[in-house]
Amino acid sequence: MTDVEVLVVGGGISGLSIAWWLAQAGVSVEVWEQTSRPGGKIQTVKENGYLMEQAASVVMNFRPEITHFMQKSGLEAYKILRADTTNRYLVNNGKLLALPMQLIPMLMSPLWSWRGRLRMFSEIIIPKGGNAQETVSEFITRRLGKEVLEKAMDSFITGTLASDPALANAYAVLPRLTYLESRYGSIAVGVIMNKLLQRKTAAITEAFSFQGGMQTLINFLAQQTCFRSEHAVTEIAKIGKKWRVSTENKTVFAQQVVLSTPANIAANLIKPLDKELANCLTEINMAALSVVHLGFSHNDIKHPLDGTGFLTPRKENLAVTGCLWMSSLFSDRVPSGKVLLSSYLSGALQDDEQSVTAVMEALKPLLGIDCSPENVRIDRHKQGLPLYYGDYTGRMAKIIKHLEKLPGLYLEANYQGGVSVRDRIARAAEVAKKILAWRKI
Ligand SMILES: Cc1cc2nc3c(=O)[nH]c(=O)nc-3n(C[C@H](O)[C@H](O)[C@H](O)COP(=O)(O)OP(=O)(O)OC[C@H]3O[C@@H](n4cnc5c(N)ncnc54)[C@H](O)[C@@H]3O)c2cc1C
């Protein structure tokens, strides 16, 4: 039996980035991953010249921790910025409508009725309100009106988080907007103040991927940390001051352990230690979703694909909740003259033919396509994204309280603090700091 200072269970982006921050600080750390490869949900696949992402495809960064990470790691050299295209499209009455990202042109978009626009303008004078249990629907309707919820926010929450805005907790999934309200009394005032003060955190500063896709980030992290594949952890136990971590045929003692697995797996491992904490984790449900990647010749598509892609409000009743035009976002994703469209569907159970048919029915009228795709790949995630439903803040407080009774044990994966790669790497830095601080006690 060997000893290690910190053992991280789970080699997705959460676990790998915690290990990376710790390794930078000189800590002896291992990452144990049950499958044969690092990355968890994230994997880049190249088929017939098309570079496709199984899960995360873009890092939307506005956090200084990520900028620091990119510079310190040297990954800055492999970064590819999203193409300088400003159009984002929404499906509106069965057609694609460009939604400008600058405030004034966005407010003047034909998407909004005059009534809706006036309601948006009145946000500035609406008093502070809400509570920690407020849902996205309640928060957005209260501050910006029903039209913003139905025409824009609904599609953002369903398309990017596979969640229902009527159930998703506003504080958990819209932390920046809820913060602006609580700090400045109004989202609009908060945005203006941050602009005036030139706070970098006030706006998305850049969106990027890597040469070779997100796999480059994953491979880099796995190489820089002590990553062990085919290490499925079956048991953790507290023995004296140390943690004993076991797979079917290996055991290690660690001073500190981080569980970076999905919540249900963490629940199984924790059950013998704290049943209530395990129950709390079991309550976190996951949304199933599929990604259908279709490759075409550029000439087969009438739409200029002059944007990042589109999102679909639920009232439009389309199978596709969102579509990223990957070949418009990043120049290195397709062979010359080709395009790659990655569409997202809720659920993971459809068969291949049904999935492609459903996507083609949605895309054909929107993009003017009258032929079949020449390349098809489907990625299914039965447990795709955690749902930040219900009393998120209460649940997280409960988790923290229970963990206080299990010193040296940490839970860190995408069911708390945000699902994005940005939030995962930034949260990992915070957890690493806690681990380092505990080490000094
Ligand atoms: C379709 C899709 C599209 C997305 N698009 C974006 C995007 O464009 N931008 C963005 O920022 N984010 C995006 N995301 C979100 C992001 O990809 C995920 O939230 C993130 O990758 C999750 O990382 P994680 O490490 O927390 O969890 P996982 O990736 O689930 O990693 C957990 C790891 O734990 C391992 N494990 C489980 N049990 C054990 C065990 N007993 N022993 C050892 N190991 C174990 C698993 O095998 C897995 O490798 C997307 C997600 C999906 C599904």
The ligand as an SDF file (V2000), in Angstrom:
LIG
                    3D

 53 58  0  0  0  0  0  0  0  0999 V2000
  -23.4670   17.8860  -24.7280 C   0  0  0  0  0  0  0  0  0  0  0  0
  -22.7400   18.8100  -23.8170 C   0  0  0  0  0  0  0  0  0  0  0  0
  -22.2600   20.0190  -24.3100 C   0  0  0  0  0  0  0  0  0  0  0  0
  -21.5520   20.8920  -23.4710 C   0  0  0  0  0  0  0  0  0  0  0  0
  -21.0430   22.0590  -23.9870 N   0  0  0  0  0  0  0  0  0  0  0  0
  -20.2940   22.8730  -23.2010 C   0  0  0  0  0  0  0  0  0  0  0  0
  -19.6310   24.0120  -23.7450 C   0  0  0  0  0  0  0  0  0  0  0  0
  -19.6830   24.2970  -24.9540 O   0  0  0  0  0  0  0  0  0  0  0  0
  -18.8760   24.7830  -22.9050 N   0  0  0  0  0  0  0  0  0  0  0  0
  -18.7280   24.4840  -21.5800 C   0  0  0  0  0  0  0  0  0  0  0  0
  -18.0230   25.2240  -20.8680 O   0  0  0  0  0  0  0  0  0  0  0  0
  -19.3110   23.3850  -21.0320 N   0  0  0  0  0  0  0  0  0  0  0  0
  -20.0840   22.5710  -21.8090 C   0  0  0  0  0  0  0  0  0  0  0  0
  -20.6430   21.4340  -21.2810 N   0  0  0  0  0  0  0  0  0  0  0  0
  -20.4430   21.1400  -19.8390 C   0  0  0  0  0  0  0  0  0  0  0  0
  -19.1320   20.4340  -19.5140 C   0  0  0  0  0  0  0  0  0  0  0  0
  -18.6640   19.6810  -20.5910 O   0  0  0  0  0  0  0  0  0  0  0  0
  -19.3390   19.5050  -18.3080 C   0  0  0  0  0  0  0  0  0  0  0  0
  -20.0540   20.1600  -17.2670 O   0  0  0  0  0  0  0  0  0  0  0  0
  -17.9810   19.0700  -17.7350 C   0  0  0  0  0  0  0  0  0  0  0  0
  -17.1980   18.4730  -18.7500 O   0  0  0  0  0  0  0  0  0  0  0  0
  -18.1900   18.0830  -16.5790 C   0  0  0  0  0  0  0  0  0  0  0  0
  -16.9420   17.7980  -16.0140 O   0  0  0  0  0  0  0  0  0  0  0  0
  -16.7920   17.0140  -14.6390 P   0  0  0  0  0  0  0  0  0  0  0  0
  -15.3650   16.7150  -14.4890 O   0  0  0  0  0  0  0  0  0  0  0  0
  -17.4710   17.7700  -13.5480 O   0  0  0  0  0  0  0  0  0  0  0  0
  -17.6460   15.6780  -14.8210 O   0  0  0  0  0  0  0  0  0  0  0  0
  -17.3950   14.3700  -15.8650 P   0  0  0  0  0  0  0  0  0  0  0  0
  -16.8820   14.9200  -17.1100 O   0  0  0  0  0  0  0  0  0  0  0  0
  -18.6570   13.6600  -15.7980 O   0  0  0  0  0  0  0  0  0  0  0  0
  -16.2290   13.6200  -15.1310 O   0  0  0  0  0  0  0  0  0  0  0  0
  -16.4320   12.7220  -14.0690 C   0  0  0  0  0  0  0  0  0  0  0  0
  -15.4250   11.5910  -14.2110 C   0  0  0  0  0  0  0  0  0  0  0  0
  -15.5400   10.7150  -13.0830 O   0  0  0  0  0  0  0  0  0  0  0  0
  -15.2820    9.4020  -13.5460 C   0  0  0  0  0  0  0  0  0  0  0  0
  -15.7710    8.4380  -12.5540 N   0  0  0  0  0  0  0  0  0  0  0  0
  -17.0590    8.1470  -12.2400 C   0  0  0  0  0  0  0  0  0  0  0  0
  -17.0980    7.1990  -11.2960 N   0  0  0  0  0  0  0  0  0  0  0  0
  -15.8230    6.9010  -10.9630 C   0  0  0  0  0  0  0  0  0  0  0  0
  -15.2360    6.0050  -10.0340 C   0  0  0  0  0  0  0  0  0  0  0  0
  -15.9670    5.2380   -9.2350 N   0  0  0  0  0  0  0  0  0  0  0  0
  -13.8760    5.9480   -9.9720 N   0  0  0  0  0  0  0  0  0  0  0  0
  -13.0960    6.7230  -10.7540 C   0  0  0  0  0  0  0  0  0  0  0  0
  -13.6280    7.5810  -11.6670 N   0  0  0  0  0  0  0  0  0  0  0  0
  -14.9660    7.6790  -11.7660 C   0  0  0  0  0  0  0  0  0  0  0  0
  -16.0320    9.3650  -14.8600 C   0  0  0  0  0  0  0  0  0  0  0  0
  -15.6350    8.2620  -15.6590 O   0  0  0  0  0  0  0  0  0  0  0  0
  -15.6560   10.7070  -15.4410 C   0  0  0  0  0  0  0  0  0  0  0  0
  -14.4840   10.6470  -16.2070 O   0  0  0  0  0  0  0  0  0  0  0  0
  -21.3460   20.5550  -22.1080 C   0  0  0  0  0  0  0  0  0  0  0  0
  -21.8360   19.3300  -21.6200 C   0  0  0  0  0  0  0  0  0  0  0  0
  -22.5180   18.4710  -22.4410 C   0  0  0  0  0  0  0  0  0  0  0  0
  -22.9980   17.1490  -21.9150 C   0  0  0  0  0  0  0  0  0  0  0  0
  1  2  1  0
  2  3  1  0
  2 52  2  0
  3  4  2  0
  4  5  1  0
  4 50  1  0
  5  6  2  0
  6  7  1  0
  6 13  1  0
  7  8  2  0
  7  9  1  0
  9 10  1  0
 10 11  2  0
 10 12  1  0
 12 13  2  0
 13 14  1  0
 14 15  1  0
 14 50  1  0
 15 16  1  0
 16 17  1  0
 16 18  1  0
 18 19  1  0
 18 20  1  0
 20 21  1  0
 20 22  1  0
 22 23  1  0
 23 24  1  0
 24 25  2  0
 24 26  1  0
 24 27  1  0
 27 28  1  0
 28 29  2  0
 28 30  1  0
 28 31  1  0
 31 32  1  0
 32 33  1  0
 33 34  1  0
 33 48  1  0
 34 35  1  0
 35 36  1  0
 35 46  1  0
 36 37  1  0
 36 45  1  0
 37 38  2  0
 38 39  1  0
 39 40  1  0
 39 45  2  0
 40 41  1  0
 40 42  2  0
 42 43  1  0
 43 44  2  0
 44 45  1  0
 46 47  1  0
 46 48  1  0
 48 49  1  0
 50 51  2  0
 51 52  1  0
 52 53  1  0
M  END
$$$$
